[in-house]
Amino acid sequence: MQDFHDLWRRSSVAELSWITPGGPCGIPVVPLDDGGRPCAALPLSLLAEIDSLPGRAAFSVTLPGVADPCRPGQVAVGPVQVRHDPRGTVFGGELVEQEAHKHPPTRLRAGSLLARNENWWWMGRAVVTLSEAEAVHTVRPRVSAHHALLVREERGDAAVRVVSSSDWSLHGASSLRVEDRGGAALEGRGEPVLVFGHQASPDFERWERWTRRGRLDGQELTVTGSEGGPDPSPRPFGWLERLRNHREVGRACTAGVAEVERREQL
């Protein structure tokens, strides 16, 4: 647990994956430390995803370190605690300082008390904390935009592998051949899987996830849903795009805060 926690704490980007009745889910997150335990503070614009979180999840760090490009990634699986924090009472302490250090948009929206008051909707979070890392394993790092995470259920938990494909574009086909970056056989048995990757612009205003959903037979992924695709170097938003994105995020977060507060009043 300590080795994984140290890696999580030193990293600037990570992932959170879990299993729902509708299939595997996974999102990129900013890795934070909650009193000595790995955590992520999810904006309430992600309320639909937050609502689907069960009592267990996989926390992963799959990008190599800047100082150590050969550093392997790690995945930890265990029980999680989810705390809804619509007014940022929990997030507004040490956690927001950690996130502002790692995540430029948070630095802009919540880097000062004035900014936090103005962008109060960004302070509303769901704090997801890994209570205990019951299992930890290493994975090959994602060193290319074409490397992705494959999430599926194994023994009731989210199992995470780092995979690659020669081309994630379908070109009218319905299936893709997927390879484990560590060279192991994937041994799909027709189970539902999620493949996702994420890349960010240098200022992190654009932090985009792409996905492929489907069923895995051996190494063959039959795709039933597809969104986006790898982008090796997302460009920063222009001025108007930045303003539009800020407003859209604000509206989505405001709606999430309002819904959580409505539930608390019931």
C-alpha positions in Angstrom: 0.0 0.0 0.0 2.8 2.5 0.9 4.6 2.1 -2.4 1.3 2.7 -4.3 0.4 5.6 -2.1 3.7 7.3 -2.7 3.3 6.9 -6.4 -0.2 8.2 -6.3 0.8 11.2 -4.2 3.7 12.1 -6.6 1.7 11.8 -9.8 -0.3 14.6 -11.5 -2.8 12.4 -13.3 -4.4 9.1 -12.6 -7.6 7.0 -13.2 -10.5 5.7 -11.2 -12.3 2.5 -12.5 -15.2 0.5 -11.2 -17.9 -2.0 -12.2 -21.6 -1.1 -12.5 -24.6 -3.3 -13.4 -24.4 -1.6 -16.9 -20.7 -2.5 -17.3 -17.2 -1.2 -16.5 -16.6 2.6 -16.0 -13.5 4.6 -15.9 -12.5 8.3 -15.7 -9.2 10.3 -15.4 -8.7 12.1 -12.1 -6.3 14.3 -10.2 -4.6 12.1 -7.5 -4.9 13.6 -4.0 -3.9 12.5 -0.5 -6.7 12.3 2.1 -4.9 12.0 5.5 -2.5 9.4 4.2 -4.9 7.6 1.9 -5.2 7.9 -1.9 -8.3 9.9 -3.0 -9.8 11.9 -5.8 -12.2 14.9 -5.5 -14.7 14.6 -8.4 -16.5 17.7 -9.6 -20.3 17.4 -9.3 -20.6 17.8 -13.0 -19.8 14.1 -12.9 -22.8 13.2 -10.7 -24.1 10.5 -13.0 -20.8 8.7 -12.7 -20.5 9.4 -9.0 -24.0 7.9 -8.5 -22.8 4.6 -10.1 -19.8 4.2 -7.8 -20.2 1.0 -5.8 -18.3 0.3 -2.5 -15.2 -0.8 -4.4 -13.0 0.6 -7.1 -9.6 0.5 -8.8 -7.1 3.4 -8.5 -4.4 3.5 -11.1 -1.4 5.5 -12.2 -0.4 4.6 -15.7 1.5 7.6 -17.1 5.3 7.3 -16.6 7.0 9.9 -14.4 8.8 12.9 -16.0 12.0 12.1 -14.2 11.6 8.3 -14.8 10.0 7.6 -18.2 10.5 3.8 -17.7 8.7 3.8 -14.3 6.0 1.1 -14.3 2.4 2.0 -13.5 0.5 0.5 -10.6 -3.1 -0.4 -9.9 -4.7 -0.7 -6.4 -8.1 -2.2 -5.8 -10.1 -2.1 -2.6 -13.1 -0.6 -0.7 -13.8 3.1 -1.2 -15.5 5.8 0.9 -17.6 8.4 -1.1 -18.4 11.7 0.7 -20.7 14.2 -1.0 -19.4 17.7 -0.3 -21.7 20.1 -2.3 -20.3 23.3 -0.6 -16.7 22.2 -0.5 -16.4 21.9 3.2 -14.1 18.9 3.0 -12.5 19.8 -0.3 -11.8 23.4 0.8 -9.1 22.5 3.2 -5.8 20.8 2.2 -7.3 19.0 -0.8 -8.0 22.1 -2.8 -4.4 23.2 -2.2 -3.1 19.9 -3.5 -5.3 20.0 -6.6 -4.4 23.6 -7.4 -0.7 22.6 -7.3 -1.3 19.8 -9.8 -4.2 21.0 -12.0 -4.0 24.5 -13.7 -7.8 24.9 -14.1 -8.3 24.5 -10.3 -5.4 27.0 -9.8 -7.4 29.5 -11.8 -10.9 28.7 -10.3 -9.9 28.1 -6.7 -6.3 29.3 -6.2 -7.4 32.1 -3.9 -10.3 32.8 -1.5 -11.7 35.3 -3.9 -11.6 32.8 -6.8 -13.3 30.1 -4.6 -16.1 32.5 -3.7 -16.6 33.5 -7.4 -16.4 29.9 -8.6 -18.2 28.3 -5.7 -19.6 25.6 -8.0 -16.1 24.2 -8.6 -15.7 23.6 -4.9 -18.6 21.2 -4.7 -17.2 17.7 -4.9 -17.6 14.0 -4.2 -14.5 12.9 -2.3 -13.6 9.3 -3.2 -11.1 7.7 -0.8 -9.4 4.3 -1.1 -9.9 2.9 2.4 -7.5 0.0 1.9 -5.5 -1.3 -1.0 -6.3 -5.0 -0.8 -4.5 -5.9 -4.0 -1.8 -4.0 -5.9 -0.1 -4.9 -9.2 2.2 -3.2 -11.7 1.3 -2.5 -15.4 3.4 -1.3 -18.3 3.1 2.6 -18.5 1.2 4.4 -21.2 4.0 6.1 -23.2 1.8 6.8 -26.3 -1.6 8.3 -26.9 -2.5 5.0 -28.5 -2.0 3.2 -25.2 -5.2 2.8 -23.2 -6.7 1.2 -20.1 -8.9 -1.9 -20.5 -11.4 -2.4 -17.6 -13.4 -5.5 -17.0 -14.8 -7.4 -14.1 -12.7 -10.1 -12.4 -14.0 -11.8 -9.2 -16.4 -8.9 -8.6 -13.7 -6.1 -8.9 -12.6 -3.8 -11.6 -9.5 -5.4 -13.3 -7.3 -2.9 -15.1 -4.8 -3.6 -17.9 -2.8 -1.2 -20.1 -3.4 -2.2 -23.8 -2.6 -1.0 -27.3 -4.0 -1.5 -30.8 -2.4 -0.8 -34.1 -5.4 1.5 -35.0 -8.3 2.4 -32.7 -10.3 3.7 -35.7 -13.0 1.3 -36.8 -13.0 2.2 -40.5 -16.4 0.6 -40.9 -15.4 -2.6 -39.1 -17.0 -3.7 -35.8 -14.0 -5.2 -34.1 -10.4 -4.4 -33.1 -7.5 -6.5 -32.1 -6.2 -5.5 -28.6 -2.8 -6.4 -27.1 -1.7 -6.3 -23.5 1.3 -4.0 -23.2 3.0 -6.5 -20.8 2.7 -9.3 -23.4 0.2 -11.4 -21.5 -2.8 -13.0 -23.2 -6.0 -11.1 -22.5 -8.1 -14.3 -22.6 -11.4 -12.6 -23.2 -14.5 -14.8 -22.8 -17.1 -12.5 -24.2 -17.3 -10.3 -21.1 -18.2 -6.6 -21.3 -15.1 -4.3 -21.3 -14.4 -0.6 -21.4 -11.2 0.7 -23.1 -10.4 4.3 -22.5 -7.6 6.7 -22.8 -7.1 10.4 -22.0 -4.9 13.2 -23.1 -4.7 16.9 -22.0 -3.5 20.1 -23.5 -0.5 21.8 -21.6 -2.9 24.0 -19.6 -5.3 21.1 -18.9 -8.3 23.2 -20.0 -8.8 20.3 -22.5 -8.6 17.0 -20.7 -10.4 14.6 -23.0 -11.3 10.9 -22.6 -11.9 8.6 -25.5 -13.7 5.2 -25.2 -14.4 1.9 -26.9 -17.0 -0.3 -25.3 -17.9 -3.8 -26.3 -17.2 -7.5 -25.6 -13.8 -9.2 -25.6 -13.2 -12.6 -27.1 -9.5 -13.6 -26.8 -7.7 -10.5 -28.1 -10.7 -9.4 -30.3 -12.8 -6.5 -29.1 -16.3 -6.4 -30.7 -17.2 -2.7 -30.4 -20.7 -1.7 -29.4 -20.0 1.9 -28.5 -17.3 4.4 -29.5 -16.5 8.0 -28.5 -13.5 10.1 -29.6 -10.1 8.8 -30.3 -6.4 9.2 -29.4 -5.0 12.7 -29.8 -1.2 12.8 -29.2 -1.2 16.6 -28.6 -4.5 18.3 -27.9 -4.2 22.0 -28.6 -5.2 24.6 -26.0 -8.6 26.3 -26.3 -8.7 29.7 -28.0 -10.1 32.6 -26.1 -13.7 32.1 -27.1 -13.5 28.3 -26.6 -12.0 28.8 -23.2 -14.9 31.1 -22.2 -17.5 28.7 -23.6 -15.9 25.7 -21.8 -15.8 27.7 -18.5 -19.5 28.5 -18.8 -20.4 24.9 -19.7 -18.5 23.4 -16.8 -20.0 26.0 -14.5 -23.5 25.1 -15.6 -22.9 21.4 -15.2 -21.3 21.7 -11.8 -24.1 24.1 -10.6 -26.7 21.5 -11.6 -24.8 18.8 -9.8 -24.5 20.9 -6.6 -28.2 21.7 -6.7 -29.2 18.0 -7.1 -27.0 16.8 -4.2 -28.4 19.6 -2.0 -32.0 18.7 -3.1 -31.3 15.0 -2.0 -29.9 16.1 1.3 -33.2 18.0 2.1 -35.4 15.0 1.4 
